[in-house]
Amino acid sequence: MPREKNAWALRRVRHRRVRTKVRGTVERPRMAVFRSLRHIYAQVINDTTGVTIAAASSQDVEVRKEHDGKPKSEVSKLVGALIAQRALASGVSQVVFDRGGYKYHGRAKALADAAREGGLKL
């Protein structure tokens, strides 16, 4: 266990640990999640070429129309459905889920479940 007590630094350590095992390829790109205190972001990334194939966030126009007054986990579900729609439109049906050092719980889990319901295989 690292000696650092800073939550941000601990998340970075966990994220590096996860990224040693999770790698996106052409057939199965990586779906990376980042959550801030107010917003959540998701990207589908091909790590072999370093190209972002699809992206969605809680700041997109499609999500902003619907998220007024909803809790953050509900907004995460909207972002998960949107990233699934955009990834499928780009020709991606399978992804590797990169939780970004966060627990697979709450907003990260809601986004992943919504992406599954949207047609992506995680």
Helices and strands as residue ranges (DSSP letters): H 7-21, E 30-35, E 40-46, E 51-57, H 61-64, H 72-89, E 96-98, H 107-117
